[in-house]
């Protein structure tokens, strides 16, 4: 296989796990939070700060933020810089990794950032009830009520949506931006992996149906 795969995902839909299992199935690199670690190593931004800014759109109130930057002497210094600098640093590292060969990226506008490399773009979604159930089953925020978990999920989706739409100028989750949109409510994570695998096997074959069908 020779494909760069990007996965957009609703919070709690299993998109991370779909990407991780695709990576294992094909033996190719997987980048979610790992991307921030690699960006920190090359950009000298502190990794904890990159995590804090991860998938967050500038708020238009304060277009610059105070963050940690480790200079050549490896001492941490406090600097003011545009939030766009974080997006550009992560995007640069993403591009470098994608140019090396097949891999899987999770979120972070990867479909937009890598558009010149013609990646296979996938969006993973699920019914809100299934996402709430999934988060409880994997032990996330066990002290939350169901109502609180629902709000938490919706807030995370809202942040991802604003981030994506700010940088790409496209609507997050809209089907015509992706090669495949998969609802894991019905086929689960393994079903999604199987479906994507079949798509990858057939990708590039074009229309096999005759133009004229009697």
N, C-alpha and C positions, 0 to 999 in steps of 0.2 A: 504494500500500500504506500502511496505517496500523496498524502493529503494533509493540509493544515485544517484542523477542525476547531470551530469556535462554538461555544455553547452559552447562549443567554438563558436565564432561568428565573422563574418566579421563586420567591423565597419559600423553602419547604417542599418544593416539587421534586427534589431528588436529582437536580441537575448536576451537582458536584459529584454525586456517586455515579451517575451515568458517565460522566467524563473520566472518572477514575477507572471504571471498569473497561471503558473503551481503550484507555491507555494500556491497561494490563493485557487486554485481548490482543492488541496489535504490537505490543512491545515498544511503544513510542512515549516520549516525554509528556508529562502532565503538569500544567501550570495553573494553579489557583493562587493561594497565598504564597506559594513558592516564587511566583513572579515578583512579589514585593521584596522578598529576601534578596533575589538576584539584582533587582533594581537598586536596593540599598547599597550593595557591594560596589556597584559601578558608579552610582550617582553621588555617593557620600551623604545622601539623606539618611537620617536615622530611621531604622526599620519600624520602630514603634510609632513614629510620626506618620510614615507611609500607611500603616495600618489604620491609624486614626482618620486619615484623609481618604481612605479607600472607597471608590465609587461614590464620591460626594461631589455634587455640583457646587460651583461658587454661589454664594447666597445673595450676591448683588448689594449687600449691605457693607460687607467688608471683603473687597476683592483680593486683599492680601492677608496672609496669616503669618503668625509668628511660629517658627518651627525650628527644629534642630538640624543642623548641618555639620557634619564632621569634616573639617578641612584637612589639608595635607599633613598637618602635624597630629591628626587623629584626636584632637581635642574638640569637644562639642561646643559649638557657638550658636547663639541665637540670632536668626536672620528673619527679615521680612521679605516675602516673595509672593508672587501670584500663585493662586491655587492651580492655575493652568500649568505651572512648572512641574507639579507632581504628575499631572496627566501626560505631559510631554516626556518626562523621564521614564514613566512606566511604559508608554507607547514605544519609545525608542528601544527599550530592552525587549519588548514583545516582538518587535520587527526583527531584531537581531536573532532571536531564538527561532522564529518562524522561517527565516531564510536558510537555516541550517538543515531543515527537513521536516518530515511529518511530526506532528505534535498536537496536543489538545489544550486549548485555552478556555478558561471559564470567565465569562462576563467581561467587565472593564472595557466595554465598547470594542472588543476584539474584532468583531465582524467589520466594523467601520475602520479601525486602525489598520487592519491588514487587507483592506479591500483591493489593493493593487496586486496582491498575491493570489487572488481568487480562492479564498478559503471555502470550505463547506460549512455553512452557517446553520445552526440548529437552535431551536427555542423549545425549552421544556416548561410545561405548565401543569397544573393540576387543580382540581376543585378545592375551594378553601377548606372544606370539611376534611379532606384527605391531607391537606398540608398541616392543619392543626393536629390531627391524629399522628402524623409522621413526626412532628417536632416533639410531641409528648413521648412517643415510643422510643426515640433516641435519647431521651433524658434532658432535652433542652428546656431550661426554666421550669423545673418541676413544681415550683411554688406558684406558677401562674394559674389563674383561672382560665377556663376556655375563652372567656370574653377578652381577657388580657392577652392571651396568645394570639387571638384573631387580630387584635389591634397591633400587636408587635409585628406580625406578618405583613399586614397592610402598610404599616409605616416603612418597613424595609423595602417593600415593592415600590412605594412612592419615591423613596430616595434613589433606587436604581433607575426608575423611570425618568426622573428629573436629570440624573447624571447622563444617561444615554441620550436623551433628547437635546440636552444642552450642547453636547459635543458633536453629535451626528446630524442634528437637525431632522431626525426621522423619529417616527413613533415607536417606542419600545414595545416589542411583542407583536407588531403588525406582521401578518403572515408573508406579505410580499417582500420582506427583507431577508427571509430565511429560505433555505432549501427544504427544511423539514420543521414542522411544528408538531410536537408530540405531547399528548395529555397522559401523564403517568397514572392518573386516576383509574384508567381502564386496563393498561397493560403492564404497569409497574416498571421498575428500573431495569430489570433484566429484559423485559419485553421491548423497552426503548432501545437498549443496546442491540438487541437482535434486529430491530427494524432499521437502525442506523447502519448496521453492518451490511444488511441486504442492499441498502441504498448505495453504500460505498462500493460494493461489488458491481453494481450496475451503472454507477456514475460515468457519464461520458459516452454511453452507448447510443444516446439519442432516441428518437422515436422509432420503435420497431414495428409500429402498426403501419399498414399500407395507407396511402393517401386516400384511396377510394375504397370504401367499405360497402358492399352490397347489402 
